[in-house]
Amino acid sequence: MSESEFAAELRARMADVDGELELVRRASDDHAAEVLTGRLENPPRIVARYGVDVRPPGGGPVAGAA
């Protein structure tokens, strides 16, 4: 898998989690929101070590970022 394929796959997974996060926030499920937030925080920290840009095309915020 190339770096760009890796970044695209990671962005897609983060977008999925971000969508789930929106649903659990609407349902006021604080525990699920906390778990999903943790899933969003770890990948960018890890890939930053390797210089992989996971921001969506156009340079917007990473999914789940406040």
N, CA, C and O atoms as a DFTB+ gen file, in Angstrom:
264 C
 N C O
     1  1       0.854      -1.175       0.000
     2  2       0.000       0.000       0.000
     3  2       0.903       1.241       0.000
     4  3       1.816       1.359       0.817
     5  1       0.634       2.143      -0.912
     6  2       1.439       3.362      -0.973
     7  2       1.025       4.320       0.134
     8  3      -0.015       4.152       0.771
     9  1       1.874       5.339       0.350
    10  2       1.560       6.332       1.381
    11  2       0.232       7.020       1.094
    12  3      -0.550       7.259       2.014
    13  1      -0.035       7.344      -0.178
    14  2      -1.296       8.019      -0.491
    15  2      -2.485       7.094      -0.274
    16  3      -3.544       7.548       0.160
    17  1      -2.330       5.794      -0.571
    18  2      -3.406       4.833      -0.299
    19  2      -3.631       4.703       1.206
    20  3      -4.767       4.630       1.674
    21  1      -2.533       4.676       1.950
    22  2      -2.621       4.606       3.402
    23  2      -3.365       5.815       3.956
    24  3      -4.262       5.675       4.788
    25  1      -2.987       6.999       3.490
    26  2      -3.635       8.227       3.967
    27  2      -5.111       8.241       3.596
    28  3      -5.948       8.642       4.405
    29  1      -5.442       7.805       2.377
    30  2      -6.842       7.776       1.951
    31  2      -7.643       6.798       2.798
    32  3      -8.764       7.104       3.205
    33  1      -7.085       5.634       3.066
    34  2      -7.771       4.644       3.903
    35  2      -7.964       5.174       5.323
    36  3      -9.029       5.003       5.917
    37  1      -6.945       5.806       5.852
    38  2      -7.040       6.352       7.204
    39  2      -8.088       7.467       7.266
    40  3      -8.878       7.525       8.208
    41  1      -8.095       8.351       6.260
    42  2      -9.112       9.412       6.213
    43  2     -10.507       8.819       6.166
    44  3     -11.408       9.308       6.848
    45  1     -10.703       7.760       5.364
    46  2     -12.019       7.134       5.252
    47  2     -12.459       6.537       6.588
    48  3     -13.608       6.691       7.001
    49  1     -11.539       5.862       7.248
    50  2     -11.881       5.274       8.550
    51  2     -12.198       6.356       9.582
    52  3     -13.124       6.213      10.380
    53  1     -11.424       7.431       9.555
    54  2     -11.660       8.524      10.500
    55  2     -12.996       9.203      10.205
    56  3     -13.701       9.608      11.129
    57  1     -13.347       9.330       8.933
    58  2     -14.638       9.919       8.571
    59  2     -15.777       9.034       9.064
    60  3     -16.797       9.542       9.531
    61  1     -15.615       7.710       8.965
    62  2     -16.634       6.793       9.479
    63  2     -16.830       6.979      10.982
    64  3     -17.959       7.067      11.464
    65  1     -15.728       7.038      11.710
    66  2     -15.804       7.213      13.160
    67  2     -16.410       8.574      13.491
    68  3     -17.187       8.699      14.437
    69  1     -16.054       9.589      12.712
    70  2     -16.603      10.918      12.932
    71  2     -18.126      10.907      12.765
    72  3     -18.839      11.555      13.531
    73  1     -18.621      10.173      11.767
    74  2     -20.068      10.041      11.566
    75  2     -20.731       9.340      12.743
    76  3     -21.794       9.755      13.205
    77  1     -20.096       8.271      13.225
    78  2     -20.611       7.570      14.400
    79  2     -20.633       8.496      15.611
    80  3     -21.578       8.483      16.400
    81  1     -19.594       9.287      15.744
    82  2     -19.486      10.204      16.871
    83  2     -20.637      11.203      16.864
    84  3     -21.208      11.503      17.913
    85  1     -20.974      11.710      15.704
    86  2     -22.096      12.646      15.605
    87  2     -23.391      11.995      16.082
    88  3     -24.185      12.621      16.785
    89  1     -23.601      10.747      15.701
    90  2     -24.817      10.035      16.109
    91  2     -24.882       9.829      17.623
    92  3     -25.927      10.050      18.236
    93  1     -23.764       9.405      18.227
    94  2     -23.805       9.153      19.672
    95  2     -23.894      10.455      20.461
    96  3     -24.459      10.480      21.555
    97  1     -23.345      11.527      19.918
    98  2     -23.499      12.825      20.591
    99  2     -24.954      13.262      20.579
   100  3     -25.461      13.780      21.575
   101  1     -25.625      13.055      19.455
   102  2     -27.057      13.393      19.369
   103  2     -27.881      12.562      20.339
   104  3     -28.894      13.022      20.865
   105  1     -27.431      11.324      20.571
   106  2     -28.127      10.431      21.492
   107  2     -27.693      10.661      22.938
   108  3     -28.169       9.978      23.845
   109  1     -26.803      11.608      23.154
   110  2     -26.272      11.925      24.490
   111  2     -25.631      10.720      25.162
   112  3     -25.739      10.546      26.376
   113  1     -24.966       9.890      24.369
   114  2     -24.259       8.723      24.900
   115  2     -22.811       9.131      25.170
   116  3     -21.937       8.970      24.318
   117  1     -22.579       9.655      26.354
   118  2     -21.271      10.196      26.696
   119  2     -20.160       9.152      26.668
   120  3     -19.046       9.446      26.235
   121  1     -20.452       7.945      27.122
   122  2     -19.430       6.905      27.137
   123  2     -19.003       6.555      25.709
   124  3     -17.809       6.505      25.414
   125  1     -19.967       6.316      24.831
   126  2     -19.637       5.982      23.439
   127  2     -18.890       7.137      22.777
   128  3     -17.971       6.906      21.992
   129  1     -19.272       8.375      23.082
   130  2     -18.587       9.542      22.520
   131  2     -17.136       9.580      22.973
   132  3     -16.246       9.915      22.191
   133  1     -16.897       9.239      24.230
   134  2     -15.528       9.229      24.755
   135  2     -14.686       8.162      24.056
   136  3     -13.537       8.415      23.693
   137  1     -15.254       6.974      23.867
   138  2     -14.542       5.883      23.196
   139  2     -14.221       6.271      21.758
   140  3     -13.093       6.079      21.303
   141  1     -15.193       6.809      21.046
   142  2     -14.981       7.191      19.648
   143  2     -13.982       8.335      19.530
   144  3     -13.175       8.357      18.600
   145  1     -14.025       9.276      20.450
   146  2     -13.065      10.377      20.432
   147  2     -11.650       9.834      20.568
   148  3     -10.733      10.323      19.908
   149  1     -11.467       8.845      21.403
   150  2     -10.160       8.211      21.551
   151  2      -9.699       7.561      20.264
   152  3      -8.513       7.596      19.936
   153  1     -10.632       6.967      19.531
   154  2     -10.281       6.353      18.250
   155  2      -9.863       7.407      17.234
   156  3      -9.066       7.114      16.343
   157  1     -10.377       8.617      17.346
   158  2     -10.009       9.685      16.417
   159  2      -8.695      10.356      16.790
   160  3      -7.995      10.869      15.917
   161  1      -8.354      10.360      18.065
   162  2      -7.149      11.065      18.503
   163  2      -5.874      10.281      18.215
   164  3      -4.844      10.889      17.923
   165  1      -5.907       8.972      18.286
   166  2      -4.694       8.179      18.138
   167  2      -4.099       8.151      16.734
   168  3      -2.892       8.357      16.609
   169  1      -4.859       7.913      15.678
   170  2      -4.226       7.818      14.346
   171  2      -3.423       9.048      13.922
   172  3      -2.304       8.883      13.438
   173  1      -3.933      10.270      14.078
   174  2      -3.105      11.408      13.654
   175  2      -1.784      11.508      14.417
   176  3      -0.761      11.886      13.845
   177  1      -1.807      11.175      15.688
   178  2      -0.589      11.212      16.488
   179  2       0.422      10.195      15.960
   180  3       1.616      10.482      15.873
   181  1      -0.060       9.026      15.616
   182  2       0.821       7.966      15.128
   183  2       1.392       8.318      13.760
   184  3       2.602       8.227      13.552
   185  1       0.528       8.720      12.820
   186  2       1.016       8.984      11.467
   187  2       1.859      10.241      11.397
   188  3       2.658      10.385      10.472
   189  1       1.710      11.150      12.339
   190  2       2.537      12.355      12.351
   191  2       4.016      11.998      12.467
   192  3       4.878      12.689      11.925
   193  1       4.295      10.910      13.179
   194  2       5.680      10.449      13.302
   195  2       6.281      10.093      11.952
   196  3       7.490      10.204      11.753
   197  1       5.431       9.665      11.027
   198  2       5.903       9.191       9.732
   199  2       5.681      10.197       8.603
   200  3       5.968       9.904       7.442
   201  1       5.174      11.372       8.939
   202  2       5.003      12.430       7.953
   203  2       3.872      12.203       6.969
   204  3       3.924      12.708       5.847
   205  1       2.848      11.452       7.363
   206  2       1.709      11.207       6.487
   207  2       0.639      12.253       6.779
   208  3       0.220      12.428       7.923
   209  1       0.201      12.946       5.724
   210  2      -0.827      13.976       5.871
   211  2      -2.197      13.324       5.770
   212  3      -2.559      12.811       4.712
   213  1      -2.963      13.337       6.854
   214  2      -4.284      12.711       6.865
   215  2      -5.415      13.730       6.792
   216  3      -6.588      13.378       6.924
   217  1      -5.057      14.998       6.580
   218  2      -6.113      15.997       6.448
   219  2      -6.912      15.738       5.181
   220  3      -6.364      15.266       4.185
   221  1      -8.209      16.044       5.213
   222  2      -9.019      15.875       4.013
   223  2      -8.502      16.760       2.898
   224  3      -7.856      17.771       3.171
   225  1      -8.768      16.406       1.643
   226  2      -8.372      17.264       0.539
   227  2      -8.877      18.689       0.759
   228  3     -10.008      18.874       1.209
   229  1      -8.085      19.668       0.460
   230  2      -8.451      21.057       0.700
   231  2      -7.890      21.575       2.006
   232  3      -7.995      22.770       2.283
   233  1      -7.289      20.702       2.830
   234  2      -6.626      21.132       4.053
   235  2      -7.523      21.404       5.225
   236  3      -7.110      22.084       6.164
   237  1      -8.754      20.891       5.208
   238  2      -9.656      21.094       6.336
   239  2      -9.169      20.354       7.557
   240  3      -8.138      19.682       7.512
   241  1      -9.903      20.470       8.653
   242  2      -9.499      19.782       9.885
   243  2      -9.653      18.277       9.748
   244  3     -10.460      17.795       8.953
   245  1      -8.893      17.558      10.507
   246  2      -9.025      16.108      10.571
   247  2     -10.375      15.796      11.165
   248  3     -10.865      16.527      12.027
   249  1     -10.970      14.736      10.720
   250  2     -12.274      14.327      11.244
   251  2     -12.238      14.282      12.763
   252  3     -11.291      13.768      13.358
   253  1     -13.267      14.820      13.375
   254  2     -13.373      14.806      14.821
   255  2     -12.658      15.924      15.528
   256  3     -12.814      16.085      16.739
   257  1     -11.876      16.703      14.810
   258  2     -11.146      17.805      15.436
   259  2     -12.103      18.914      15.815
   260  3     -13.053      19.205      15.088
   261  1     -11.854      19.515      16.931
   262  2     -12.734      20.593      17.390
   263  2     -12.312      21.907      16.767
   264  3     -12.929      22.940      17.027
